[in-house]
Amino acid sequence: MSRTYADYTHPWWRRLVVSREAVMLALLVGLVDTFGKVLIPQTAGILVYVLMAAILLWRPEGLFRAG
């Protein structure tokens, strides 16, 4: 794979590409984890996994369809 001039002139942080789906899910996981620890601490450890399973059952192709 050949590199272009832009690969060497732009700082590393401008080349980062983060999908909006990844950002939304990271925020959702953080909220579920935090509120789970506050509201129901007995089951807080499994709430993130329950969320993941629910999203995969509901939308296996992802939250935002590409195209």
mmCIF file of the N, C-alpha and C atoms, coordinates in Angstrom:
data_MODEL
# 
_entry.id   MODEL 
# 
loop_
_atom_site.group_PDB 
_atom_site.id 
_atom_site.type_symbol 
_atom_site.label_atom_id 
_atom_site.label_alt_id 
_atom_site.label_comp_id 
_atom_site.label_asym_id 
_atom_site.label_entity_id 
_atom_site.label_seq_id 
_atom_site.pdbx_PDB_ins_code 
_atom_site.Cartn_x 
_atom_site.Cartn_y 
_atom_site.Cartn_z 
_atom_site.occupancy 
_atom_site.B_iso_or_equiv 
_atom_site.pdbx_formal_charge 
_atom_site.auth_seq_id 
_atom_site.auth_comp_id 
_atom_site.auth_asym_id 
_atom_site.auth_atom_id 
_atom_site.pdbx_PDB_model_num 
ATOM 1   N N  . MET A 1 1  ? 0.845   -1.168 0.000  1.00 0.00 ? 1  MET A N  1 
ATOM 2   C CA . MET A 1 1  ? 0.000   0.000  0.000  1.00 0.00 ? 1  MET A CA 1 
ATOM 3   C C  . MET A 1 1  ? 0.894   1.235  0.000  1.00 0.00 ? 1  MET A C  1 
ATOM 4   N N  . SER A 1 2  ? 0.699   2.088  -0.948 1.00 0.00 ? 2  SER A N  1 
ATOM 5   C CA . SER A 1 2  ? 1.528   3.280  -1.050 1.00 0.00 ? 2  SER A CA 1 
ATOM 6   C C  . SER A 1 2  ? 0.912   4.424  -0.258 1.00 0.00 ? 2  SER A C  1 
ATOM 7   N N  . ARG A 1 3  ? 1.777   5.251  0.268  1.00 0.00 ? 3  ARG A N  1 
ATOM 8   C CA . ARG A 1 3  ? 1.323   6.397  1.043  1.00 0.00 ? 3  ARG A CA 1 
ATOM 9   C C  . ARG A 1 3  ? 1.311   7.636  0.169  1.00 0.00 ? 3  ARG A C  1 
ATOM 10  N N  . THR A 1 4  ? 0.388   8.518  0.467  1.00 0.00 ? 4  THR A N  1 
ATOM 11  C CA . THR A 1 4  ? 0.289   9.762  -0.280 1.00 0.00 ? 4  THR A CA 1 
ATOM 12  C C  . THR A 1 4  ? 0.900   10.896 0.534  1.00 0.00 ? 4  THR A C  1 
ATOM 13  N N  . TYR A 1 5  ? 0.990   12.050 -0.086 1.00 0.00 ? 5  TYR A N  1 
ATOM 14  C CA . TYR A 1 5  ? 1.526   13.225 0.588  1.00 0.00 ? 5  TYR A CA 1 
ATOM 15  C C  . TYR A 1 5  ? 0.694   13.588 1.812  1.00 0.00 ? 5  TYR A C  1 
ATOM 16  N N  . ALA A 1 6  ? -0.630  13.397 1.716  1.00 0.00 ? 6  ALA A N  1 
ATOM 17  C CA . ALA A 1 6  ? -1.523  13.742 2.825  1.00 0.00 ? 6  ALA A CA 1 
ATOM 18  C C  . ALA A 1 6  ? -1.266  12.853 4.045  1.00 0.00 ? 6  ALA A C  1 
ATOM 19  N N  . ASP A 1 7  ? -0.800  11.625 3.818  1.00 0.00 ? 7  ASP A N  1 
ATOM 20  C CA . ASP A 1 7  ? -0.520  10.738 4.945  1.00 0.00 ? 7  ASP A CA 1 
ATOM 21  C C  . ASP A 1 7  ? 0.588   11.278 5.832  1.00 0.00 ? 7  ASP A C  1 
ATOM 22  N N  . TYR A 1 8  ? 1.489   12.031 5.265  1.00 0.00 ? 8  TYR A N  1 
ATOM 23  C CA . TYR A 1 8  ? 2.624   12.540 6.026  1.00 0.00 ? 8  TYR A CA 1 
ATOM 24  C C  . TYR A 1 8  ? 2.429   13.971 6.520  1.00 0.00 ? 8  TYR A C  1 
ATOM 25  N N  . THR A 1 9  ? 1.501   14.703 5.946  1.00 0.00 ? 9  THR A N  1 
ATOM 26  C CA . THR A 1 9  ? 1.349   16.102 6.326  1.00 0.00 ? 9  THR A CA 1 
ATOM 27  C C  . THR A 1 9  ? 0.249   16.347 7.347  1.00 0.00 ? 9  THR A C  1 
ATOM 28  N N  . HIS A 1 10 ? -0.757  15.488 7.430  1.00 0.00 ? 10 HIS A N  1 
ATOM 29  C CA . HIS A 1 10 ? -1.830  15.674 8.389  1.00 0.00 ? 10 HIS A CA 1 
ATOM 30  C C  . HIS A 1 10 ? -1.469  15.006 9.708  1.00 0.00 ? 10 HIS A C  1 
ATOM 31  N N  . PRO A 1 11 ? -1.820  15.646 10.808 1.00 0.00 ? 11 PRO A N  1 
ATOM 32  C CA . PRO A 1 11 ? -1.559  15.001 12.100 1.00 0.00 ? 11 PRO A CA 1 
ATOM 33  C C  . PRO A 1 11 ? -2.406  13.743 12.252 1.00 0.00 ? 11 PRO A C  1 
ATOM 34  N N  . TRP A 1 12 ? -1.984  12.866 13.145 1.00 0.00 ? 12 TRP A N  1 
ATOM 35  C CA . TRP A 1 12 ? -2.645  11.572 13.305 1.00 0.00 ? 12 TRP A CA 1 
ATOM 36  C C  . TRP A 1 12 ? -4.107  11.734 13.684 1.00 0.00 ? 12 TRP A C  1 
ATOM 37  N N  . TRP A 1 13 ? -4.462  12.721 14.480 1.00 0.00 ? 13 TRP A N  1 
ATOM 38  C CA . TRP A 1 13 ? -5.829  12.842 14.953 1.00 0.00 ? 13 TRP A CA 1 
ATOM 39  C C  . TRP A 1 13 ? -6.797  13.247 13.851 1.00 0.00 ? 13 TRP A C  1 
ATOM 40  N N  . ARG A 1 14 ? -6.304  13.807 12.745 1.00 0.00 ? 14 ARG A N  1 
ATOM 41  C CA . ARG A 1 14 ? -7.209  14.161 11.644 1.00 0.00 ? 14 ARG A CA 1 
ATOM 42  C C  . ARG A 1 14 ? -7.530  12.953 10.782 1.00 0.00 ? 14 ARG A C  1 
ATOM 43  N N  . ARG A 1 15 ? -6.748  11.894 10.916 1.00 0.00 ? 15 ARG A N  1 
ATOM 44  C CA . ARG A 1 15 ? -6.995  10.682 10.131 1.00 0.00 ? 15 ARG A CA 1 
ATOM 45  C C  . ARG A 1 15 ? -7.910  9.707  10.845 1.00 0.00 ? 15 ARG A C  1 
ATOM 46  N N  . LEU A 1 16 ? -8.226  9.986  12.093 1.00 0.00 ? 16 LEU A N  1 
ATOM 47  C CA . LEU A 1 16 ? -9.117  9.095  12.835 1.00 0.00 ? 16 LEU A CA 1 
ATOM 48  C C  . LEU A 1 16 ? -10.530 9.182  12.267 1.00 0.00 ? 16 LEU A C  1 
ATOM 49  N N  . VAL A 1 17 ? -11.129 8.041  12.087 1.00 0.00 ? 17 VAL A N  1 
ATOM 50  C CA . VAL A 1 17 ? -12.507 7.995  11.608 1.00 0.00 ? 17 VAL A CA 1 
ATOM 51  C C  . VAL A 1 17 ? -13.301 7.175  12.617 1.00 0.00 ? 17 VAL A C  1 
ATOM 52  N N  . VAL A 1 18 ? -14.264 7.817  13.236 1.00 0.00 ? 18 VAL A N  1 
ATOM 53  C CA . VAL A 1 18 ? -15.107 7.144  14.209 1.00 0.00 ? 18 VAL A CA 1 
ATOM 54  C C  . VAL A 1 18 ? -16.534 7.263  13.713 1.00 0.00 ? 18 VAL A C  1 
ATOM 55  N N  . SER A 1 19 ? -17.177 6.126  13.586 1.00 0.00 ? 19 SER A N  1 
ATOM 56  C CA . SER A 1 19 ? -18.554 6.159  13.099 1.00 0.00 ? 19 SER A CA 1 
ATOM 57  C C  . SER A 1 19 ? -19.476 6.705  14.177 1.00 0.00 ? 19 SER A C  1 
ATOM 58  N N  . ARG A 1 20 ? -20.567 7.278  13.737 1.00 0.00 ? 20 ARG A N  1 
ATOM 59  C CA . ARG A 1 20 ? -21.521 7.806  14.716 1.00 0.00 ? 20 ARG A CA 1 
ATOM 60  C C  . ARG A 1 20 ? -22.167 6.674  15.495 1.00 0.00 ? 20 ARG A C  1 
ATOM 61  N N  . GLU A 1 21 ? -22.239 5.490  14.903 1.00 0.00 ? 21 GLU A N  1 
ATOM 62  C CA . GLU A 1 21 ? -22.788 4.345  15.613 1.00 0.00 ? 21 GLU A CA 1 
ATOM 63  C C  . GLU A 1 21 ? -21.896 3.964  16.795 1.00 0.00 ? 21 GLU A C  1 
ATOM 64  N N  . ALA A 1 22 ? -20.592 3.993  16.599 1.00 0.00 ? 22 ALA A N  1 
ATOM 65  C CA . ALA A 1 22 ? -19.673 3.661  17.689 1.00 0.00 ? 22 ALA A CA 1 
ATOM 66  C C  . ALA A 1 22 ? -19.778 4.672  18.825 1.00 0.00 ? 22 ALA A C  1 
ATOM 67  N N  . VAL A 1 23 ? -19.920 5.940  18.477 1.00 0.00 ? 23 VAL A N  1 
ATOM 68  C CA . VAL A 1 23 ? -20.043 6.978  19.503 1.00 0.00 ? 23 VAL A CA 1 
ATOM 69  C C  . VAL A 1 23 ? -21.355 6.816  20.263 1.00 0.00 ? 23 VAL A C  1 
ATOM 70  N N  . MET A 1 24 ? -22.446 6.594  19.544 1.00 0.00 ? 24 MET A N  1 
ATOM 71  C CA . MET A 1 24 ? -23.749 6.434  20.192 1.00 0.00 ? 24 MET A CA 1 
ATOM 72  C C  . MET A 1 24 ? -23.759 5.216  21.119 1.00 0.00 ? 24 MET A C  1 
ATOM 73  N N  . LEU A 1 25 ? -23.205 4.112  20.653 1.00 0.00 ? 25 LEU A N  1 
ATOM 74  C CA . LEU A 1 25 ? -23.198 2.913  21.482 1.00 0.00 ? 25 LEU A CA 1 
ATOM 75  C C  . LEU A 1 25 ? -22.283 3.059  22.689 1.00 0.00 ? 25 LEU A C  1 
ATOM 76  N N  . ALA A 1 26 ? -21.169 3.760  22.532 1.00 0.00 ? 26 ALA A N  1 
ATOM 77  C CA . ALA A 1 26 ? -20.285 3.993  23.673 1.00 0.00 ? 26 ALA A CA 1 
ATOM 78  C C  . ALA A 1 26 ? -20.990 4.832  24.740 1.00 0.00 ? 26 ALA A C  1 
ATOM 79  N N  . LEU A 1 27 ? -21.707 5.850  24.307 1.00 0.00 ? 27 LEU A N  1 
ATOM 80  C CA . LEU A 1 27 ? -22.474 6.659  25.265 1.00 0.00 ? 27 LEU A CA 1 
ATOM 81  C C  . LEU A 1 27 ? -23.576 5.839  25.924 1.00 0.00 ? 27 LEU A C  1 
ATOM 82  N N  . LEU A 1 28 ? -24.257 5.015  25.157 1.00 0.00 ? 28 LEU A N  1 
ATOM 83  C CA . LEU A 1 28 ? -25.332 4.187  25.699 1.00 0.00 ? 28 LEU A CA 1 
ATOM 84  C C  . LEU A 1 28 ? -24.794 3.172  26.705 1.00 0.00 ? 28 LEU A C  1 
ATOM 85  N N  . VAL A 1 29 ? -23.667 2.549  26.383 1.00 0.00 ? 29 VAL A N  1 
ATOM 86  C CA . VAL A 1 29 ? -23.059 1.592  27.314 1.00 0.00 ? 29 VAL A CA 1 
ATOM 87  C C  . VAL A 1 29 ? -22.629 2.295  28.597 1.00 0.00 ? 29 VAL A C  1 
ATOM 88  N N  . GLY A 1 30 ? -22.059 3.483  28.462 1.00 0.00 ? 30 GLY A N  1 
ATOM 89  C CA . GLY A 1 30 ? -21.660 4.242  29.644 1.00 0.00 ? 30 GLY A CA 1 
ATOM 90  C C  . GLY A 1 30 ? -22.839 4.611  30.519 1.00 0.00 ? 30 GLY A C  1 
ATOM 91  N N  . LEU A 1 31 ? -23.923 5.051  29.902 1.00 0.00 ? 31 LEU A N  1 
ATOM 92  C CA . LEU A 1 31 ? -25.121 5.400  30.673 1.00 0.00 ? 31 LEU A CA 1 
ATOM 93  C C  . LEU A 1 31 ? -25.729 4.181  31.365 1.00 0.00 ? 31 LEU A C  1 
ATOM 94  N N  . VAL A 1 32 ? -25.825 3.076  30.641 1.00 0.00 ? 32 VAL A N  1 
ATOM 95  C CA . VAL A 1 32 ? -26.406 1.867  31.232 1.00 0.00 ? 32 VAL A CA 1 
ATOM 96  C C  . VAL A 1 32 ? -25.529 1.375  32.377 1.00 0.00 ? 32 VAL A C  1 
ATOM 97  N N  . ASP A 1 33 ? -24.228 1.410  32.204 1.00 0.00 ? 33 ASP A N  1 
ATOM 98  C CA . ASP A 1 33 ? -23.319 0.953  33.259 1.00 0.00 ? 33 ASP A CA 1 
ATOM 99  C C  . ASP A 1 33 ? -23.407 1.853  34.489 1.00 0.00 ? 33 ASP A C  1 
ATOM 100 N N  . THR A 1 34 ? -23.384 3.155  34.272 1.00 0.00 ? 34 THR A N  1 
ATOM 101 C CA . THR A 1 34 ? -23.417 4.095  35.391 1.00 0.00 ? 34 THR A CA 1 
ATOM 102 C C  . THR A 1 34 ? -24.740 4.039  36.148 1.00 0.00 ? 34 THR A C  1 
ATOM 103 N N  . PHE A 1 35 ? -25.851 4.123  35.421 1.00 0.00 ? 35 PHE A N  1 
ATOM 104 C CA . PHE A 1 35 ? -27.147 4.088  36.098 1.00 0.00 ? 35 PHE A CA 1 
ATOM 105 C C  . PHE A 1 35 ? -27.438 2.710  36.685 1.00 0.00 ? 35 PHE A C  1 
ATOM 106 N N  . GLY A 1 36 ? -26.902 1.670  36.061 1.00 0.00 ? 36 GLY A N  1 
ATOM 107 C CA . GLY A 1 36 ? -27.063 0.333  36.629 1.00 0.00 ? 36 GLY A CA 1 
ATOM 108 C C  . GLY A 1 36 ? -26.365 0.193  37.964 1.00 0.00 ? 36 GLY A C  1 
ATOM 109 N N  . LYS A 1 37 ? -25.177 0.783  38.082 1.00 0.00 ? 37 LYS A N  1 
ATOM 110 C CA . LYS A 1 37 ? -24.444 0.727  39.350 1.00 0.00 ? 37 LYS A CA 1 
ATOM 111 C C  . LYS A 1 37 ? -25.138 1.532  40.439 1.00 0.00 ? 37 LYS A C  1 
ATOM 112 N N  . VAL A 1 38 ? -25.821 2.598  40.045 1.00 0.00 ? 38 VAL A N  1 
ATOM 113 C CA . VAL A 1 38 ? -26.505 3.443  41.028 1.00 0.00 ? 38 VAL A CA 1 
ATOM 114 C C  . VAL A 1 38 ? -27.860 2.858  41.417 1.00 0.00 ? 38 VAL A C  1 
ATOM 115 N N  . LEU A 1 39 ? -28.630 2.427  40.431 1.00 0.00 ? 39 LEU A N  1 
ATOM 116 C CA . LEU A 1 39 ? -30.014 2.011  40.699 1.00 0.00 ? 39 LEU A CA 1 
ATOM 117 C C  . LEU A 1 39 ? -30.136 0.555  41.139 1.00 0.00 ? 39 LEU A C  1 
ATOM 118 N N  . ILE A 1 40 ? -29.435 -0.337 40.464 1.00 0.00 ? 40 ILE A N  1 
ATOM 119 C CA . ILE A 1 40 ? -29.512 -1.762 40.834 1.00 0.00 ? 40 ILE A CA 1 
ATOM 120 C C  . ILE A 1 40 ? -28.101 -2.361 40.854 1.00 0.00 ? 40 ILE A C  1 
ATOM 121 N N  . PRO A 1 41 ? -27.356 -2.123 41.922 1.00 0.00 ? 41 PRO A N  1 
ATOM 122 C CA . PRO A 1 41 ? -25.959 -2.563 41.967 1.00 0.00 ? 41 PRO A CA 1 
ATOM 123 C C  . PRO A 1 41 ? -25.781 -4.083 41.975 1.00 0.00 ? 41 PRO A C  1 
ATOM 124 N N  . GLN A 1 42 ? -26.812 -4.838 42.339 1.00 0.00 ? 42 GLN A N  1 
ATOM 125 C CA . GLN A 1 42 ? -26.686 -6.295 42.374 1.00 0.00 ? 42 GLN A CA 1 
ATOM 126 C C  . GLN A 1 42 ? -26.502 -6.875 40.972 1.00 0.00 ? 42 GLN A C  1 
ATOM 127 N N  . THR A 1 43 ? -27.109 -6.260 39.977 1.00 0.00 ? 43 THR A N  1 
ATOM 128 C CA . THR A 1 43 ? -27.058 -6.798 38.617 1.00 0.00 ? 43 THR A CA 1 
ATOM 129 C C  . THR A 1 43 ? -26.306 -5.882 37.648 1.00 0.00 ? 43 THR A C  1 
ATOM 130 N N  . ALA A 1 44 ? -25.569 -4.921 38.175 1.00 0.00 ? 44 ALA A N  1 
ATOM 131 C CA . ALA A 1 44 ? -24.905 -3.944 37.312 1.00 0.00 ? 44 ALA A CA 1 
ATOM 132 C C  . ALA A 1 44 ? -23.872 -4.601 36.396 1.00 0.00 ? 44 ALA A C  1 
ATOM 133 N N  . GLY A 1 45 ? -23.278 -5.685 36.829 1.00 0.00 ? 45 GLY A N  1 
ATOM 134 C CA . GLY A 1 45 ? -22.250 -6.342 36.028 1.00 0.00 ? 45 GLY A CA 1 
ATOM 135 C C  . GLY A 1 45 ? -22.760 -6.951 34.740 1.00 0.00 ? 45 GLY A C  1 
ATOM 136 N N  . ILE A 1 46 ? -24.017 -7.341 34.715 1.00 0.00 ? 46 ILE A N  1 
ATOM 137 C CA . ILE A 1 46 ? -24.532 -7.998 33.516 1.00 0.00 ? 46 ILE A CA 1 
ATOM 138 C C  . ILE A 1 46 ? -25.372 -7.085 32.628 1.00 0.00 ? 46 ILE A C  1 
ATOM 139 N N  . LEU A 1 47 ? -25.661 -5.887 33.087 1.00 0.00 ? 47 LEU A N  1 
ATOM 140 C CA . LEU A 1 47 ? -26.540 -5.003 32.311 1.00 0.00 ? 47 LEU A CA 1 
ATOM 141 C C  . LEU A 1 47 ? -25.956 -4.644 30.947 1.00 0.00 ? 47 LEU A C  1 
ATOM 142 N N  . VAL A 1 48 ? -24.652 -4.446 30.861 1.00 0.00 ? 48 VAL A N  1 
ATOM 143 C CA . VAL A 1 48 ? -24.029 -4.107 29.580 1.00 0.00 ? 48 VAL A CA 1 
ATOM 144 C C  . VAL A 1 48 ? -24.181 -5.271 28.604 1.00 0.00 ? 48 VAL A C  1 
ATOM 145 N N  . TYR A 1 49 ? -24.041 -6.489 29.103 1.00 0.00 ? 49 TYR A N  1 
ATOM 146 C CA . TYR A 1 49 ? -24.186 -7.660 28.239 1.00 0.00 ? 49 TYR A CA 1 
ATOM 147 C C  . TYR A 1 49 ? -25.636 -7.864 27.804 1.00 0.00 ? 49 TYR A C  1 
ATOM 148 N N  . VAL A 1 50 ? -26.557 -7.575 28.698 1.00 0.00 ? 50 VAL A N  1 
ATOM 149 C CA . VAL A 1 50 ? -27.979 -7.641 28.346 1.00 0.00 ? 50 VAL A CA 1 
ATOM 150 C C  . VAL A 1 50 ? -28.304 -6.603 27.281 1.00 0.00 ? 50 VAL A C  1 
ATOM 151 N N  . LEU A 1 51 ? -27.750 -5.399 27.419 1.00 0.00 ? 51 LEU A N  1 
ATOM 152 C CA . LEU A 1 51 ? -27.932 -4.354 26.406 1.00 0.00 ? 51 LEU A CA 1 
ATOM 153 C C  . LEU A 1 51 ? -27.386 -4.806 25.057 1.00 0.00 ? 51 LEU A C  1 
ATOM 154 N N  . MET A 1 52 ? -26.178 -5.378 25.055 1.00 0.00 ? 52 MET A N  1 
ATOM 155 C CA . MET A 1 52 ? -25.572 -5.839 23.813 1.00 0.00 ? 52 MET A CA 1 
ATOM 156 C C  . MET A 1 52 ? -26.432 -6.927 23.149 1.00 0.00 ? 52 MET A C  1 
ATOM 157 N N  . ALA A 1 53 ? -26.897 -7.873 23.940 1.00 0.00 ? 53 ALA A N  1 
ATOM 158 C CA . ALA A 1 53 ? -27.737 -8.939 23.391 1.00 0.00 ? 53 ALA A CA 1 
ATOM 159 C C  . ALA A 1 53 ? -29.047 -8.387 22.848 1.00 0.00 ? 53 ALA A C  1 
ATOM 160 N N  . ALA A 1 54 ? -29.635 -7.430 23.553 1.00 0.00 ? 54 ALA A N  1 
ATOM 161 C CA . ALA A 1 54 ? -30.897 -6.847 23.099 1.00 0.00 ? 54 ALA A CA 1 
ATOM 162 C C  . ALA A 1 54 ? -30.721 -6.100 21.776 1.00 0.00 ? 54 ALA A C  1 
ATOM 163 N N  . ILE A 1 55 ? -29.638 -5.345 21.649 1.00 0.00 ? 55 ILE A N  1 
ATOM 164 C CA . ILE A 1 55 ? -29.397 -4.620 20.397 1.00 0.00 ? 55 ILE A CA 1 
ATOM 165 C C  . ILE A 1 55 ? -29.131 -5.587 19.254 1.00 0.00 ? 55 ILE A C  1 
ATOM 166 N N  . LEU A 1 56 ? -28.373 -6.647 19.514 1.00 0.00 ? 56 LEU A N  1 
ATOM 167 C CA . LEU A 1 56 ? -28.094 -7.620 18.454 1.00 0.00 ? 56 LEU A CA 1 
ATOM 168 C C  . LEU A 1 56 ? -29.342 -8.389 18.032 1.00 0.00 ? 56 LEU A C  1 
ATOM 169 N N  . LEU A 1 57 ? -30.241 -8.637 18.963 1.00 0.00 ? 57 LEU A N  1 
ATOM 170 C CA . LEU A 1 57 ? -31.496 -9.304 18.605 1.00 0.00 ? 57 LEU A CA 1 
ATOM 171 C C  . LEU A 1 57 ? -32.434 -8.357 17.865 1.00 0.00 ? 57 LEU A C  1 
ATOM 172 N N  . TRP A 1 58 ? -32.435 -7.104 18.276 1.00 0.00 ? 58 TRP A N  1 
ATOM 173 C CA . TRP A 1 58 ? -33.335 -6.113 17.678 1.00 0.00 ? 58 TRP A CA 1 
ATOM 174 C C  . TRP A 1 58 ? -32.858 -5.672 16.307 1.00 0.00 ? 58 TRP A C  1 
ATOM 175 N N  . ARG A 1 59 ? -31.578 -5.323 16.175 1.00 0.00 ? 59 ARG A N  1 
ATOM 176 C CA . ARG A 1 59 ? -31.011 -4.814 14.916 1.00 0.00 ? 59 ARG A CA 1 
ATOM 177 C C  . ARG A 1 59 ? -29.672 -5.493 14.636 1.00 0.00 ? 59 ARG A C  1 
ATOM 178 N N  . PRO A 1 60 ? -29.654 -6.724 14.134 1.00 0.00 ? 60 PRO A N  1 
ATOM 179 C CA . PRO A 1 60 ? -28.375 -7.415 13.910 1.00 0.00 ? 60 PRO A CA 1 
ATOM 180 C C  . PRO A 1 60 ? -27.482 -6.739 12.864 1.00 0.00 ? 60 PRO A C  1 
ATOM 181 N N  . GLU A 1 61 ? -28.049 -5.911 11.993 1.00 0.00 ? 61 GLU A N  1 
ATOM 182 C CA . GLU A 1 61 ? -27.251 -5.231 10.976 1.00 0.00 ? 61 GLU A CA 1 
ATOM 183 C C  . GLU A 1 61 ? -26.614 -3.948 11.503 1.00 0.00 ? 61 GLU A C  1 
ATOM 184 N N  . GLY A 1 62 ? -26.944 -3.554 12.707 1.00 0.00 ? 62 GLY A N  1 
ATOM 185 C CA . GLY A 1 62 ? -26.410 -2.340 13.308 1.00 0.00 ? 62 GLY A CA 1 
ATOM 186 C C  . GLY A 1 62 ? -27.522 -1.317 13.518 1.00 0.00 ? 62 GLY A C  1 
ATOM 187 N N  . LEU A 1 63 ? -27.242 -0.325 14.323 1.00 0.00 ? 63 LEU A N  1 
ATOM 188 C CA . LEU A 1 63 ? -28.259 0.686  14.599 1.00 0.00 ? 63 LEU A CA 1 
ATOM 189 C C  . LEU A 1 63 ? -28.539 1.576  13.406 1.00 0.00 ? 63 LEU A C  1 
ATOM 190 N N  . PHE A 1 64 ? -27.493 1.927  12.666 1.00 0.00 ? 64 PHE A N  1 
ATOM 191 C CA . PHE A 1 64 ? -27.644 2.767  11.496 1.00 0.00 ? 64 PHE A CA 1 
ATOM 192 C C  . PHE A 1 64 ? -27.239 1.964  10.274 1.00 0.00 ? 64 PHE A C  1 
ATOM 193 N N  . ARG A 1 65 ? -28.150 1.788  9.350  1.00 0.00 ? 65 ARG A N  1 
ATOM 194 C CA . ARG A 1 65 ? -27.833 1.042  8.133  1.00 0.00 ? 65 ARG A CA 1 
ATOM 195 C C  . ARG A 1 65 ? -26.975 1.889  7.211  1.00 0.00 ? 65 ARG A C  1 
ATOM 196 N N  . ALA A 1 66 ? -25.972 1.279  6.637  1.00 0.00 ? 66 ALA A N  1 
ATOM 197 C CA . ALA A 1 66 ? -25.067 2.000  5.718  1.00 0.00 ? 66 ALA A CA 1 
ATOM 198 C C  . ALA A 1 66 ? -25.567 1.845  4.290  1.00 0.00 ? 66 ALA A C  1 
ATOM 199 N N  . GLY A 1 67 ? -26.411 2.737  3.889  1.00 0.00 ? 67 GLY A N  1 
ATOM 200 C CA . GLY A 1 67 ? -26.842 2.686  2.501  1.00 0.00 ? 67 GLY A CA 1 
ATOM 201 C C  . GLY A 1 67 ? -28.256 2.387  2.372  1.00 0.00 ? 67 GLY A C  1 
# 
